[in-house]
Amino acid sequence: MKLRSPERAFAFPGKTLRSSSKDLRNVKKTHKEAVTGTFTYHCVFKMEKPILSDYGTNYGTVNPVYGVPAPAMAAAPAAIIHGPSAPPANMFDAVPGYEGTLAGGGGGYLPPPMPSAPMPAPEQAPSSPNWNIPRISEDRAREAFATYVSSKCCYSSAPVREGVITNMEPFNTYRYRLETFTESRSTEWSQEPYTGQPVDAGVQPAPGPWQIAAQTPAFFKDHKQTIKVPYTSSVKNCHDCLGMGRNPCTTCAGAGNKPCWVCNGSGHRLSDERCTHCNGRGRENCSSCSGNGSCQCNTCHGKRQLLVFIKLNVKWSTEKDEFVAQDSSGLRVEKLGKVTGKELFKDAQFMVYPVRGFPDVSVAQASERLVGDHQVKYAQTSRILQQRQTIELIPITKVNYMWKGMSYVYYVYGNEFKVNAEDYPATCCCSVM
């Protein structure tokens, strides 16, 4: 039956009545009250578009082939589901000595206490002798050059076979490195599901962050350790689920069901064909919560209570700085980062003195500057456990060679005999067919 607005139609058994908007005001019964007495009537309204969130009784006639459809499932209520929230500030007890501790960290590292005994004075390191760089042979330079070229897929080996070495020049290059091994400590409020762990808050005063013993690893080996601060553990109701152990399902908004993915909530497929996946209901059970409408709380894991405590984070790290003396070879300094050299000098102790009497003045100046910088930079928030300084001699040989009447250069450097040849004359462009 096709209706024209503002007319409405009332379908009674055996007859159809038409009425205007004015007449509708005389109709007092709602759809839920539509079944009365000995007859049933349906109110059919023409609407601009269906309200998909209201899956009440099906309006209109029923296809007798399918019989009476199953009752419609209720749509999910309009609800705002919040994710896990941060613990409230009043959840944490006041612990003397830990007043600035935050949940999740972020408070920064804690300065170490002043030493009770005087620090041992560093020992003066002996002066380093003047080292000369040993020269590499021409055969060794050619071998390194050939290895380098063979590792390049688009390099021709002709310059290696036909090139003539005209000059080999060694260069002095020193690398100074200072390492400071530090211990840093920070605290944060933490929590875990309560399953009967000991509760000791208030039994006695909690020790300070730097009074808690920690197992120091080998020097210059980075490591981390977390320690539960004694006498700070207490039990609180879970703030996330309010002590219920479960939270509304975020997939279905707590309804336990969601629109059918086959019919998109209409209950039908291909015009009037009833959806067999949801049996015409338009909705299906939520797979995330198995139709319960709620899921286990991710914060307390369903235990309803949390053990709240202060966690101490201990970090051992090696802070490094290095300086490479400038040379006139022409090789870029960053190329030396992946090679090693011959160790000329090594000094490791609680605190090191700057290097004295080294033949290259720039190395001695760098040592004095970096030792002072490490004291200022790391002693404020960390405990310095050990320092180590080394000086390496990195061999660099500049090789000049001729090929097809032109002069070219390559470098052999490091104990690994690495090669750098930026102006290699026989390169080609490879393409994959």
PyMOL commands that set and color helices and strands:
alter all, ss='L'
color gray80, all
select helices_A, chain A and resi 21-24+89-91+138-150+158-162+333-338+361-378
alter helices_A, ss='H'
color red, helices_A
select strands_A, chain A and resi 8-12+15-19+35-36+39-40+42-44+164-171+174-193+223-228+234-237+246-248+257-259+268-269+273-274+283-285+294-296+305-324+342-349+383-393+396-403+406-413+418-420
alter strands_A, ss='S'
color yellow, strands_A
deselect
rebuild
show_as cartoon
